[in-house]
C-alpha cells in the first residue's frame, strides 16, 4: 500500500498515470484506421493532446521501453536487446520513478514491464503483482483494487502510476480474442492486401478491442479516484505493430507509436493534435519539468510541457533518432528522421526484412512471397511527403544526394555524441547473467553449537 505523508495537505504536483501496451503502433481509429475497434481510446483522445508523429527509440520491446523510462537511447542506457536475453540497464542509469522521487512523487508499477526480469529493481516504490499480471483484464482488476485503497489526495504524496498490459502482443488466439470481419479491416500500404493479411489483421483487431474495453474500464476507475483537474494521463505503446515491415524495422511502421496525453483539466488546454516529430525519450524530461525540475544534460529528449500546455506546437525541424541491435537475431541499424525525411543505415548484410520468429510464423508472412529476402541496401532514404509508407528508397537517387548527405551526417554526429561505436565495431551480445551476479549474502553460521 502507498506510503502516506501526513504533512502533505494537498498534492504538490499533478498525479501522473502512464498506461502502456505492447505492439500497437498507431493502429487506432484516431490515426486514420477507421475500422479499428477503439471507441474508448477515441473518447479519451477527444479530451487530450494527440501526437501524430511520435516515435520510439527502438522497434522492439525492451529497448523501446528502456528509452521511454530513462530518456536515453538504447546504447546509452544499456538495454540493446530483450531483457529475458540478459540485457539490462547500465550502472547508475536512473528510471522515471527514480527521477521523480526527489520531487516528492510516490511511484507504483501495476502489470507488465519489459526492462528487467526482476521488476523490483526498476526504482518503483511499489510493484503490486511483481510485474507478472500482464493481461489487460487482470491488470485493470489489480489497478481497481489498488486505487480502492488509495488515500485522498490531500493525505498523500503525488503519484506516478505506471500500468502495463500484454496486449496487443502476438499471438491473438480466438479463445482469447474475438476476431473482426476480415472484409472490414484497414490494410496499411506497407502490407499486401490479400486473404492472409486480412485474416491476420482481423485477429489483431480482436486483441485491440479487448485492450480498448479494458482501457475504458481503467479510465473510469482512474477518474473516480484521481481528480482529473490535477491528473495527467498518458497512453502510449512500445513500438510498431507486429507485422512484416512494421515491428523490428526503423521505418515509420516500426517506430511510429501512439502517444495521447490528457493534461490536468485545471490547465484549461483545448484538445488538439500535434504534427511535429517527438520521441519517447521526451517523456522523462517532460515529467521532470512537470515536477518542477530541470532535465539533466545526459537526457536525450526534450520536455513536451510547453506543447501540452498549448504554448508551443513543437519544433517543425526537429530530428529524432532510433536504433536496433538484437531481437532474436543480430540486426544492427540506426536511423534519423524528421517530419520530411527518414534515413536508415544498415550495418550488416542480410535480407531487406529480418523477420522475428513471431512474424515469420504469421498469416501475413505465409502469403506475402519472398521479395523481402532480397539483399538489403546499405542506406535507405524516404521522402515522407511523397512516400509516407516509406516503400520507395531514394538513397541512390541523384536528386536526393544532398538530402542523404545531410541526414547521414546528422546520424554520424549523433553516434559520436552518445559514444555509440556501431560505425566501427559490431555490438557484442549482452553479458550473460549468472549466480555471481546480484548474489544473496553468504550464510553466516554460528561458531557455537
Residue pairs with C-beta under 8 A, 6 or more apart in sequence:
1 126
1 149
2 106
2 108
2 125
2 126
2 149
2 150
2 151
2 156
2 157
2 159
3 106
3 125
3 156
3 157
4 151
4 155
4 156
4 157
5 155
5 156
5 157
6 155
8 104
8 154
8 155
8 156
8 157
9 154
10 153
10 154
11 153
11 154
11 156
11 157
11 158
11 230
12 103
12 104
12 157
12 158
12 292
13 103
13 104
13 105
13 158
13 290
13 291
13 292
14 158
14 230
14 231
14 232
14 264
14 290
15 153
15 158
15 159
15 160
15 161
15 226
15 227
15 230
15 231
15 232
16 100
16 105
16 158
16 159
16 160
16 161
16 231
16 232
16 233
16 234
16 287
16 290
17 159
17 161
17 162
17 163
17 222
17 226
17 231
17 232
17 233
17 234
18 96
18 160
18 161
18 162
18 163
18 234
18 236
18 283
19 163
19 164
19 215
19 218
19 233
19 234
19 235
19 236
20 65
20 68
20 162
20 163
20 164
20 165
20 235
20 236
20 237
20 238
21 136
21 164
21 165
21 166
21 167
21 168
21 211
21 237
21 238
22 61
22 112
22 165
22 166
22 167
22 168
22 169
22 237
22 238
23 61
23 168
23 169
23 170
23 237
23 238
23 239
23 240
23 241
23 242
23 247
24 168
24 208
24 211
24 237
24 241
24 257
24 258
25 237
25 239
25 240
25 241
25 246
25 247
25 253
25 256
25 257
25 258
26 33
26 256
26 257
26 258
27 33
27 36
27 168
27 204
27 208
27 241
28 36
28 38
28 41
28 42
28 208
28 258
29 35
29 36
29 38
29 39
29 41
29 42
30 38
30 41
30 42
30 45
30 50
30 260
31 52
31 258
33 186
33 188
34 186
35 180
35 184
35 185
35 186
35 205
36 186
36 205
36 208
37 180
37 205
37 208
37 209
37 212
38 208
38 209
38 212
39 212
39 216
40 212
40 213
40 215
40 216
40 219
41 212
41 215
41 235
41 260
43 216
44 215
44 219
44 233
44 235
44 260
44 262
45 260
45 271
46 271
47 262
47 271
48 233
48 260
48 261
48 262
48 263
48 271
49 260
49 261
49 262
49 263
49 269
49 271
49 272
49 273
49 274
49 307
49 308
50 259
50 260
50 271
50 272
50 273
50 274
51 259
51 260
51 261
51 273
51 274
51 278
52 273
52 274
52 275
53 256
53 274
53 275
53 276
53 277
53 278
53 339
54 236
54 256
54 257
54 258
54 259
54 277
54 278
54 279
54 280
55 252
55 255
55 256
55 257
55 277
55 278
55 279
55 280
55 320
55 322
55 337
56 64
56 67
56 68
56 238
56 239
56 240
56 255
56 257
56 279
56 280
56 322
57 63
57 64
57 67
57 68
57 73
57 74
57 255
57 279
57 280
57 281
57 321
57 322
57 323
58 64
58 66
58 67
58 74
58 239
58 255
58 322
58 323
58 324
59 239
59 240
59 247
59 248
59 249
59 250
59 254
59 255
59 322
59 324
60 81
60 82
60 238
60 239
60 247
60 248
60 324
60 327
60 356
61 82
61 114
61 238
61 239
62 79
62 81
62 82
62 83
62 87
62 114
62 115
63 74
63 79
63 80
63 81
63 87
63 323
63 324
63 325
64 238
64 239
64 280
65 79
65 113
65 114
65 115
65 238
66 72
66 74
66 77
66 78
66 79
66 89
66 115
67 73
67 74
67 77
67 79
67 280
67 281
68 236
68 238
68 280
68 281
68 283
69 95
69 96
69 115
69 122
69 283
69 284
70 77
70 89
70 93
70 94
70 95
70 96
70 281
70 284
70 299
71 96
71 281
71 282
71 283
71 284
71 285
71 295
71 299
71 300
71 301
72 93
72 281
72 298
72 299
72 300
73 281
73 300
73 321
73 323
73 418
73 420
74 80
74 323
74 325
75 323
75 418
75 419
75 420
75 422
75 427
76 90
76 298
76 300
76 418
76 419
76 420
77 89
77 90
77 93
78 87
78 88
78 89
78 90
78 93
79 87
79 88
79 89
79 115
80 87
80 323
80 325
80 326
80 427
80 430
81 87
81 325
81 326
81 327
81 429
81 430
82 114
82 326
82 327
83 114
83 115
83 116
83 117
84 117
85 326
85 430
86 429
86 430
86 431
86 432
86 433
87 326
87 430
88 115
88 116
88 430
89 95
89 115
89 116
94 123
95 115
95 122
95 123
96 107
96 123
96 160
96 162
96 283
96 284
96 287
97 105
97 107
97 109
97 122
97 123
97 124
97 125
97 160
97 162
98 123
99 284
99 287
99 288
100 107
100 160
100 287
100 288
100 291
101 107
101 123
101 125
102 293
103 288
103 291
103 292
103 293
104 157
104 158
104 291
105 157
105 158
105 159
105 160
105 291
106 125
106 126
106 156
106 157
106 158
106 159
106 160
107 123
107 124
107 125
107 126
107 159
107 160
107 161
107 162
108 124
108 125
108 126
108 127
108 128
108 146
108 159
108 160
108 161
108 162
109 119
109 122
109 124
109 126
109 127
109 128
109 131
109 162
109 164
110 128
110 129
110 133
110 139
110 142
110 143
110 146
110 161
110 162
110 163
110 164
111 129
111 131
111 133
111 134
111 138
111 139
111 142
111 143
111 163
111 164
111 165
112 131
112 133
112 134
112 139
112 164
112 165
112 166
113 119
113 122
113 131
113 162
113 164
114 164
114 238
115 122
116 122
119 127
119 130
119 131
119 132
120 127
120 130
124 162
128 142
128 146
129 142
131 164
133 139
133 142
134 164
134 165
134 166
135 165
135 166
135 167
136 165
136 166
136 167
136 210
136 211
136 213
136 214
136 215
137 210
137 214
139 163
139 164
139 165
139 214
139 218
140 214
140 217
140 218
140 221
143 161
143 163
143 218
143 221
143 222
144 217
144 221
147 221
147 222
147 224
147 225
147 226
148 225
150 156
150 159
150 225
153 226
153 227
153 230
158 291
159 226
160 287
163 218
165 211
165 214
167 207
167 208
167 210
167 211
167 214
168 204
168 207
168 208
168 211
168 241
169 207
169 242
170 242
170 358
170 362
171 358
172 179
172 203
172 204
172 206
172 207
174 203
174 206
176 207
176 210
177 203
177 206
177 207
177 209
177 210
178 206
178 209
179 199
179 202
179 203
179 205
179 206
180 201
180 202
180 205
180 206
180 209
181 202
182 195
182 198
182 199
182 201
182 202
183 198
185 198
185 201
185 202
185 205
186 201
187 193
187 197
187 198
187 201
188 253
188 389
189 388
189 389
189 391
190 243
190 245
190 246
190 251
190 253
190 389
190 390
190 391
191 197
191 243
191 244
191 245
191 364
191 368
192 364
192 367
192 368
192 369
194 367
194 368
195 367
196 363
196 364
196 366
196 367
196 368
197 243
197 363
197 364
197 367
197 368
199 363
200 243
200 362
200 363
200 364
203 363
204 241
204 242
215 235
219 233
222 231
222 233
228 262
228 264
228 265
229 264
229 265
229 266
230 264
230 266
231 264
232 261
232 262
232 263
232 264
232 290
232 308
233 261
233 262
234 259
234 260
234 261
234 262
234 283
235 258
235 259
235 260
235 261
236 257
236 258
236 259
236 260
236 280
236 283
237 257
237 258
238 257
239 247
239 254
239 255
239 257
240 246
240 247
240 249
240 252
240 253
240 254
240 255
240 256
240 257
241 247
241 253
242 356
242 358
242 359
242 362
243 253
243 359
243 362
243 364
244 353
244 355
244 359
244 362
244 364
244 365
244 368
244 372
245 251
245 253
245 254
245 353
245 372
246 253
246 254
247 254
247 356
247 359
248 254
248 324
248 327
248 331
248 354
248 355
248 356
248 359
249 255
249 324
249 353
250 322
250 323
250 324
250 333
250 334
250 335
250 342
250 344
251 342
251 344
251 380
251 382
251 390
252 337
252 342
252 384
252 388
252 389
252 390
253 389
253 390
255 322
255 335
255 337
257 280
259 278
259 280
261 304
261 308
263 269
263 308
263 309
267 308
267 309
267 310
269 308
269 309
269 310
270 310
272 310
274 307
274 313
274 314
275 313
275 339
276 307
276 313
276 314
276 315
276 316
276 318
276 339
277 314
277 315
277 318
277 319
277 320
277 337
277 338
277 339
278 304
278 307
278 314
278 318
278 320
279 300
279 301
279 320
279 321
280 301
281 299
281 300
281 301
281 320
282 301
282 302
282 303
282 304
283 301
283 304
284 295
284 299
284 301
285 295
285 299
285 301
285 302
285 303
285 304
286 301
286 303
286 304
286 305
286 308
288 294
288 295
288 303
289 295
289 303
289 305
290 305
295 301
295 302
295 303
300 321
300 418
302 315
304 314
306 312
307 313
307 314
316 339
317 338
317 339
318 338
318 339
319 336
319 337
319 338
319 410
320 336
320 337
320 338
321 334
321 335
321 336
321 411
321 414
322 334
322 335
322 337
323 333
323 334
323 335
323 420
323 422
324 331
324 332
324 333
324 334
325 331
325 332
325 422
325 427
326 427
326 429
326 430
327 354
327 356
328 356
328 357
329 354
329 356
330 348
330 426
330 427
330 429
331 348
331 350
331 354
332 346
332 347
332 348
332 422
332 426
332 427
333 344
333 345
333 346
333 347
334 344
334 345
334 347
334 411
334 415
334 420
334 422
335 342
335 343
335 344
335 345
335 411
336 342
336 343
336 407
336 410
336 411
336 414
337 343
337 384
338 384
339 384
340 383
340 384
340 385
341 381
341 382
341 383
341 384
341 403
341 407
342 380
342 381
342 382
342 384
342 390
343 379
343 380
343 381
343 382
343 404
343 407
343 408
343 410
343 411
344 379
344 380
344 381
345 378
345 379
345 380
345 408
345 411
346 376
346 377
346 378
346 379
346 380
347 422
347 423
347 426
348 426
349 375
349 376
350 375
350 376
351 372
351 373
351 374
351 375
351 376
352 371
352 372
352 373
352 374
352 375
352 376
352 377
353 372
353 373
355 365
355 372
359 365
377 393
377 395
377 396
378 395
379 395
379 404
379 408
380 393
380 395
381 393
381 394
381 395
381 397
381 400
381 403
381 404
381 407
382 390
382 391
382 392
382 393
382 394
383 392
383 394
383 400
384 390
386 392
394 400
394 403
394 404
395 404
412 423
414 420
415 422
415 423
